[in-house]
Amino acid sequence: MAGYRGEPLFQVAAVRLLVRGSGGIPRLINILSNKCLMVAFGEGARQVSARHVRRALDDTEGARRFWRQASSRFGWTLAVGCLALIAGLWPWLDQLVEVLP
């Protein structure tokens, strides 16, 4: 979504649930995010809500539900770090894409 300048695609509550439900595993965050975006698109929604994340979690084998189990400090820290890294690189993604062959 390089160059996107609109409203945030994920509500804050959706991001929190996504991080908890994925256990902070980057690959699982990616899979769940993709499913959330597809569910939201299918409903005609312009923003991903916690309800969309719950549907993606229900549909994904291997997604652990941390809101029902003991939370993992390492997983939470890793996920927040990955999201912070993505947010920090966001302004330069357009330039990066132009440089790549």
C-alpha positions as CSV (number, residue, x, y, z in Angstrom):
1,M,0.0,0.0,0.0
2,A,2.8,2.3,-0.9
3,G,1.7,5.9,-1.2
4,Y,-1.5,5.4,0.7
5,R,-2.3,8.7,2.5
6,G,-5.9,8.1,3.7
7,E,-7.2,7.3,7.2
8,P,-5.6,4.4,9.1
9,L,-6.6,1.0,7.7
10,F,-6.7,-0.7,11.1
11,Q,-8.5,0.7,14.2
12,V,-6.4,0.8,17.3
13,A,-8.4,-2.0,19.0
14,A,-7.9,-4.1,15.9
15,V,-4.1,-3.7,16.0
16,R,-4.1,-4.7,19.7
17,L,-6.1,-7.8,19.1
18,L,-4.1,-8.7,16.0
19,V,-0.8,-8.5,18.0
20,R,-2.3,-10.5,20.9
21,G,-3.9,-13.1,18.7
22,S,-0.8,-13.7,16.7
23,G,1.5,-14.0,19.7
24,G,3.9,-11.6,18.0
25,I,4.9,-14.0,15.3
26,P,5.7,-11.8,12.3
27,R,4.5,-14.3,9.7
28,L,1.3,-14.9,11.5
29,I,0.7,-11.1,11.8
30,N,1.1,-10.9,8.0
31,I,-1.3,-13.8,7.4
32,L,-3.9,-12.4,9.8
33,S,-3.6,-8.9,8.4
34,N,-4.2,-10.1,4.9
35,K,-7.3,-12.0,6.0
36,C,-8.6,-9.0,8.0
37,L,-8.2,-6.8,4.9
38,M,-10.0,-9.3,2.8
39,V,-12.9,-9.6,5.3
40,A,-13.2,-5.8,5.5
41,F,-13.1,-5.5,1.7
42,G,-15.8,-8.2,1.4
43,E,-18.1,-6.2,3.7
44,G,-17.4,-2.9,2.0
45,A,-15.7,-1.5,5.1
46,R,-13.1,1.1,4.8
47,Q,-11.3,0.2,8.0
48,V,-10.5,-3.1,9.8
49,S,-12.2,-3.4,13.1
50,A,-11.6,-5.9,16.0
51,R,-14.6,-7.9,14.6
52,H,-12.7,-8.5,11.4
53,V,-9.6,-9.6,13.4
54,R,-11.7,-12.1,15.4
55,R,-13.0,-13.6,12.1
56,A,-9.5,-13.9,10.8
57,L,-8.3,-15.5,14.1
58,D,-11.2,-18.0,13.9
59,D,-10.2,-18.9,10.4
60,T,-6.5,-19.3,11.0
61,E,-5.2,-22.6,12.2
62,G,-2.2,-22.0,14.5
63,A,-3.4,-18.6,15.7
64,R,-3.3,-18.6,19.5
65,R,-5.8,-16.6,21.4
66,F,-3.8,-14.7,23.9
67,W,-6.8,-12.9,25.3
68,R,-7.9,-16.4,26.7
69,Q,-4.4,-17.8,27.5
70,A,-1.4,-16.5,29.4
71,S,0.2,-13.6,27.5
72,S,3.7,-13.8,26.2
73,R,5.8,-10.7,27.1
74,F,8.4,-11.6,24.4
75,G,5.8,-12.0,21.7
76,W,4.1,-8.7,22.6
77,T,7.5,-6.9,22.6
78,L,8.5,-8.5,19.3
79,A,5.2,-7.5,17.6
80,V,5.3,-3.9,18.9
81,G,8.9,-3.7,17.7
82,C,7.9,-5.0,14.2
83,L,5.0,-2.5,14.0
84,A,7.2,0.3,15.1
85,L,9.8,-0.6,12.5
86,I,7.1,-0.6,9.8
87,A,5.7,2.7,11.0
88,G,9.2,4.2,11.0
89,L,9.9,3.1,7.5
90,W,6.5,4.0,6.1
91,P,7.5,7.5,4.8
92,W,10.5,5.9,2.8
93,L,8.7,2.9,1.3
94,D,7.8,4.8,-1.9
95,Q,11.4,5.7,-2.4
96,L,12.6,2.2,-1.6
97,V,10.2,0.7,-4.1
98,E,11.4,3.1,-6.9
99,V,15.0,2.0,-6.2
100,L,14.3,-1.7,-6.4
101,P,14.5,-3.2,-9.9
